[in-house]
Amino acid sequence: MTQTTEETKKQPDSRGLAGQVIGETSVCAVNQTQLMYRGYEIADLAAHATFEEVAHVLLVGHKPNAEELKAFSDEVASYRAIPTAVRDAIVKIAKDTPEAHPMSVLRTAVSLLSHTCDLCEDNSAEAELLKSKMLLAKIPTCIGTHQRALDGKEPVEPDTSLSHAANLLWCITGEKPHDISAKVMDVSLILYAEHDFNASTFTSRVIASTNSDMHSCVCGGIGALKGNLHGGANEAAMEMLSDIMEATSGGQTVDEYMQHAFETKKKLMGFGHRVYKNGDHRAGILRDWGLKYCEEVNPEAKAWFDLGDEVQGIMLRDKNIFPNVDFPCGMTYFAMGIPVPQYTPIFVASRITGWCAHIMEQHQNNRIIRPLAQYAGEGIRNWNDG
Ligand SMILES: CC(C)(COP(=O)(O)OP(=O)(O)OC[C@H]1O[C@@H](n2cnc3c(N)ncnc32)[C@H](O)[C@@H]1OP(=O)(O)O)[C@@H](O)C(=O)NCCC(=O)NCCS
């Protein structure tokens, strides 16, 4: 029976699997009011844990005691160096095609890492935990190698004495970060680490479900995260704010810019969420840390937060749409002097923990992910009919 236009309108929009539960996980819970990693609320983790502790919770499955944490952190740090062939390839890409997006370069780097990993084809729980730690350790080195080559500089050796967050900043800048920089980065990595069946994690799980290897799953995850409706939104949000800043210095008001965006159906980057319709818990936490960073290190950068507040106010007033974590992230990383195209790769340096936890969970209780499609094409016809 064909539906009337009125009936079609009344149905919820289920495109993009909206509102559909498509599997189980013990890694994370996301709902309108809560985000928990293995039962720990995100605000609790951001206030009291370190990124290494969170990585242990996600990958190993429980909160580490002091001894377990030291063993885990030391082991991960010991894997930070990358093979010369991978380093040389990243440097060559930066020299030959500096316009290549760092997410594409990181995807290639992870793919290359698979060729030098003896455990690549081993999907046992033991091998996958080890590969997770190695990927976690090596991704910041890949990011830093690429950025430094783009800056015309030699890569620095990763520093095993630094935390994951501090070492990430060291690899990118070649300077030992202030305590506050390392802390703000650490919190942002905690907030980015995991988010149940988001697009990139789901992609990783689909690949895992075919019995493919962890590096292939992560390459797929990086590809999905790159898009500006997902992880790429942290870069897009900052680019949009720069655009608004430029428009206002040319005489346009923020309100005029926004009304034009609404009229032309332009998406405002860093706003909205499939699940959080009343706000993203992570956004306020990162905004506070970003402002603290400005206060202590870069007071001029507060202007971006003031502009962000104005944009946020108009979005709420006119559309009732809240900012997501990518909105304050863009401003925070900008205040920290991080090049905009590295924002999403930094997201990878954190989300690798969530992806790997899900890949392991998928492999440990696997059935191939193969849903059905509703056919909406031509009726049956004969090839010889014309
Ligand atoms: C995150 C996102 C992809 C969720 O998509 P979604 O679940 O399909 O979106 P919704 O169903 O909630 O959208 C409802 C309405 O709000 C609008 N909307 C949602 N986010 C919007 C935004 N950032 N700017 C302008 N309008 C937006 C939609 O266009 C839609 O309007 P319509 O009913 O007139 O078509 C979407 O909000 C978006 O594109 N945001 C910008 C990119 C971003 O920040 N991504 C990072 C997510 S963490």
The ligand as a Gaussian input file, in Angstrom:
#p B3LYP/6-31G(d) Opt

LIG

0 1
 C       25.986000      15.787000      14.628000
 C       25.003000      15.729000      13.470000
 C       25.668000      15.050000      12.275000
 C       23.805000      14.904000      13.934000
 O       22.999000      14.707000      12.808000
 P       21.482000      14.240000      12.948000
 O       21.313000      13.396000      14.136000
 O       21.088000      13.642000      11.642000
 O       20.775000      15.650000      13.142000
 P       19.353000      15.913000      13.764000
 O       18.392000      14.883000      13.316000
 O       19.510000      16.142000      15.223000
 O       18.960000      17.325000      13.137000
 C       17.717000      17.884000      13.450000
 C       17.576000      19.222000      12.750000
 O       18.561000      20.117000      13.284000
 C       19.373000      20.610000      12.240000
 N       20.760000      20.656000      12.695000
 C       21.402000      19.690000      13.397000
 N       22.666000      20.074000      13.609000
 C       22.801000      21.290000      13.049000
 C       23.874000      22.178000      12.942000
 N       25.071000      21.867000      13.446000
 N       23.688000      23.355000      12.306000
 C       22.481000      23.662000      11.787000
 N       21.405000      22.852000      11.852000
 C       21.584000      21.674000      12.474000
 C       19.243000      19.591000      11.129000
 O       19.550000      20.156000       9.867000
 C       17.827000      19.161000      11.256000
 O       17.014000      20.167000      10.680000
 P       15.730000      19.795000       9.805000
 O       14.837000      19.036000      10.753000
 O       15.225000      21.107000       9.358000
 O       16.252000      18.912000       8.696000
 C       24.526000      17.146000      13.104000
 O       24.029000      17.776000      14.248000
 C       25.621000      17.969000      12.469000
 O       25.823000      17.895000      11.254000
 N       26.373000      18.773000      13.276000
 C       27.487000      19.531000      12.741000
 C       28.730000      18.662000      12.642000
 C       29.276000      18.310000      13.996000
 O       29.459000      19.169000      14.850000
 N       29.583000      17.033000      14.187000
 C       30.196000      16.527000      15.399000
 C       29.264000      15.637000      16.121000
 S       29.919000      15.179000      17.708000

